[in-house]
Amino acid sequence: MSQPTTQQFAGRTALITGGGTGIARAAAIALAAEGCAITVAGRTALTLEDVGKYISQYGHPVK
C-alpha cells in the first residue's frame, strides 16, 4: 500500500465477514491502513492468516 494514510478511522473497530478473499479482504486491509482495528471472520484459516499478515503491517495485533 503506497498511498499515504489519513488515520481517519483511528480508534474504531470493524468486523469484516468473509474477509479472507475478494472485496471483504481489500476492505479489511484498507480500513487497517486508515487506523481501524480489524476483526476478520471467514471459512478458511489459511486465507485469514494471510490477511492477518497484511493487517499486522499497520501495527494491529493478529490473534
C-alpha positions as CSV (number, residue, x, y, z in Angstrom):
1,M,0.0,0.0,0.0
2,S,1.9,3.0,-1.2
3,Q,-0.8,5.6,-0.7
4,P,-0.5,7.9,2.4
5,T,-3.0,7.2,5.1
6,T,-5.1,9.7,6.9
7,Q,-5.9,7.7,10.0
8,Q,-9.5,8.8,9.7
9,F,-10.7,5.5,11.4
10,A,-8.2,5.6,14.3
11,G,-9.8,4.3,17.5
12,R,-12.6,2.5,15.6
13,T,-13.1,-1.3,15.2
14,A,-14.5,-3.1,12.2
15,L,-15.9,-6.7,11.9
16,I,-15.3,-8.0,8.4
17,T,-17.1,-11.2,7.5
18,G,-15.8,-13.2,4.5
19,G,-12.5,-11.2,4.9
20,G,-10.2,-13.9,3.6
21,T,-10.9,-13.1,-0.1
22,G,-12.3,-10.6,-2.5
23,I,-13.8,-7.3,-1.7
24,A,-14.0,-8.0,2.0
25,R,-10.3,-8.8,2.1
26,A,-9.5,-5.5,0.4
27,A,-11.8,-3.6,2.7
28,A,-10.1,-5.1,5.8
29,I,-6.7,-4.1,4.6
30,A,-7.8,-0.6,3.5
31,L,-9.5,0.0,6.9
32,A,-6.4,-1.2,8.7
33,A,-4.3,1.2,6.7
34,E,-6.6,4.0,7.9
35,G,-6.1,3.1,11.6
36,C,-9.1,0.9,12.2
37,A,-8.7,-2.2,14.4
38,I,-10.0,-5.2,12.4
39,T,-11.7,-8.4,13.3
40,V,-11.8,-10.8,10.3
41,A,-14.1,-13.8,10.0
42,G,-14.1,-16.4,7.3
43,R,-14.2,-20.1,6.4
44,T,-10.6,-20.8,5.6
45,A,-7.9,-20.3,8.3
46,L,-5.1,-20.1,5.7
47,T,-6.6,-17.1,3.9
48,L,-7.4,-15.4,7.2
49,E,-3.8,-15.8,8.3
50,D,-2.7,-14.2,5.0
51,V,-4.9,-11.2,5.6
52,G,-3.6,-11.0,9.2
53,K,-0.1,-10.6,7.8
54,Y,-1.1,-7.5,5.8
55,I,-3.1,-6.1,8.7
56,S,-0.2,-6.5,11.1
57,Q,1.9,-4.2,8.9
58,Y,-0.2,-1.4,10.1
59,G,0.5,-2.1,13.8
60,H,-2.6,-4.1,14.6
61,P,-2.2,-7.3,16.7
62,V,-3.2,-10.5,15.0
63,K,-4.7,-13.2,17.2
